[in-house]
Amino acid sequence: MGTRWDQRFFASTRGQVVTLLRRASRTVDELARALDLTDNAVRVQLAGLERDGLVRQHGVRRGAGKPAYAYDLTPEAERLFPKAYGPVLRQLLAVLAERLRPEELEGLLRTVGHRLATGRTAPAGDPRARLATAVAVLNELGGLAELEERDGAFVIRGYSCPLAAAVPGHPEVCKLAEALLTEVVGAPVQECCDRGERPHCQFEVMLANATTGVPEPAGR
């Protein structure tokens, strides 16, 4: 989410409900008092947030009156809040680039990519199944990737880069994703990413020819 979108959301009633629930779980009555709203108005907001997977019922409060449900945020809601991952990763890469030779930094990033693939490898056999798993891994990390077939060759194209916060100024970070996908697919993957204003991932997959043993674009 962009900063302006964040500001508009958290200024809205829905955003204020989310902010209150981030501090502590609350009942409808507690939220209504804090926001100066009616109970019904709060229930409308909570219903919408529940549909979006951001809020859930969490236990029951028992007091002098009848028991009341308490609400809190789901883990998914934490994605709404700004994180320091991008700036921290950029600074970490900058420090590493100052202290390591380019080939050492690339080797380090490839090692990270291989480790991220632990437990994510696809079953041996159908190349398409392995490629589908690779696409799913990128999406799990926050990307938006699809598998495309061009003239009998396969390309993994990303429309949203999960490492976009670090790519500007550090194109070597794409080698991390390249190593991750190579490990998952079980064959060489070559990155040919677009590192423009809005970075887009793109990876060509090379599978060994069953006859020659020479890598060639997947699907041929």
N, C-alpha and C positions, 0 to 999 in steps of 0.2 A: 504494500500500500504506500502511496505517496504521502508526503508530509501534510499537504493541504487536505487530502481525503481524511487523514487521521484527525486533523483538527476539527473538521466538520462533523465527523462521526462522534467524537468525544464531547462535542458541544451539544449534541442532540440528546433527547431523553434516553434513547437506547444506550448511547455512549455513557451517560451518567450512571445508568443502572449497572453497566459493565464495570465502571470505575469503582463504584461502591462495593460490588461483589468481589472485586479483586482484593480489597482490604480484608473482607470477612464475609462469611455466609450470612444471609439475612432473610427474614420472612417478608411476605407481601406487606404486612403492616409496617415493618421497620423501614422498608423501602419507600412506602407511601409517605411516612412522616419525614424522612430525610429529603425527599424530592418535592414535598408539598403537593402530592397528587392523591387522587382517590384510589382505593384498593383496586377498583375495576380498571382504572387507567394503567396501574402497574401490572395487572395481570395481562393486559393486552401486550405490553412491552415484553414481558417474560415469555408469553406464548410465541412471539416472533423470534426472540432470541433462542428459544428451545428448538424451533423449527430449523434455525440456522446452525444448530449444533454448538452454540456458544454458552448456553446456560443449562443447568440440570437441577432437579430436585435432589436435595442432599440431607436426608434425615428429617426428624420431626422435633419441633420445639414444644415442650409441655410447660404450661404456665397456669395461671388462675382460670383462664378460659379454656375453650376447646383447643386441642393440639393444632399447631400450624406448621406447614411445610417450610423448610429452609431451602434457600437456593444458593448455589455457588457456580463458579465458572468451570467449564470443561477445559482440558488441556489444549484443545483447539483454539480457545479464546486467547491464549497467550500469544498467538501469532499476530494479534492486533496491536500489540505493544512494541514500541521501538526496541531494537536489540543492538548491541555493540559489536556483533560478530563481524560485520563488514569492515568498520574502521580498525578493529583489532587485527583481523586477518591481513589487511593491507599493510599495516605497520610491521607485523611479523614478517611478511614477505620482504619488505623494504630492508629490515635489519639482516635477514638471511642473505639477501642479495649483496649487501655490503661485506659480509663476512665469508661468503662461499663463492667459489668459481661457478660460472654459469652451468657447467656440466654437473657440478655437485648439487646445485639447487634443483636442477631438473631431476636428478636421480633421487633426491629426497622426496620431491613431489610424487614421483612415480611409485615410490615405496608406500607413501600414504594412500595412493589410489589402490594399490594391490591390497593393502590392509582393509580398506573400506569394502572391498569385494568379499571379504571373509563371510562365509555363510550365504552368499548371494549367487553362487555359481549355478548355472542351469544344467539340467540333465544332459548327458552326452546323447548325440543322435541328431535329430532334426535341427538343422541350422536355424530355421525360422523360429523354433521354440527358444533357442538360445538368444536370438536377436530380440525377441519379444521380452524376454527376461531383462535384457540390457536396457531396453526402453523403460520398463517398469522401474528399474533401479534409479535411473535419472529422474523419473517423476516422483519417486519416493523422497528424493533429496531436495525436492522443491522446483524441479524443472518442468517444462512442458514439451515433451519429445514425442515424435512419431517415427515410425519405420516407413521408408519410401523405397520403392523399387524403380530403378531407372535402367532401361536397356539390359535387363537381366542382372543388374548389380544392386546391392542394398546400401542405403544411406540412412543413418540415424540423424534426423534433423530436429533440432531443438528450437522452439519458438520463445522460450524463456530460459535463460541460463541460471542454474542454481548457484553458480559462483560469480555472478555478474558484479557483485560488490567488490571483488578482488581483481577482476580481469583488467580494468583500465590501469595501465602502467605496469602490469605484471602478466603478460600474455603466456608466460611459462606455466601459469596455473592450469591452463587447458591440458597440459601433459598429465596432470593428476586424473582428470576425467578420462583421458585416453587410456591410461594404465588400468583404471577401474573397469572400463568397458572391455578392454583386451582380456582381462582376467575372467570376466563374466561370460563373454562370448567364447573364450577358449581359442581365439585366433587373433592375429594382428588387427588393430583398429588404428586408423590414421585420422588425426583431427585436422579439419580444414575450416575452422570456426571463423565467423564474422565478428570482429572485435570492434565494431563501430560504436556509435552513441548508445545503441541498444544491442548489446552482444547477443548473438545467436549461435548456438552450438551446431556443429555439423561434423559427422564422423563417417568415413568410408570404411567398410569392413572387408578384410582380405581373408579368404578361406583358402586352404591348400588344395590345389588340384589333385584329385584322387589318382590321376595317372602320372603326372610329372612331379608332384610334391611341391610345386612352385606356387606361392601365394598369388591369388587373383581375386578381383572383387567378388564379394559374396553373391551367390545366385547364379553365377555362370556355370 
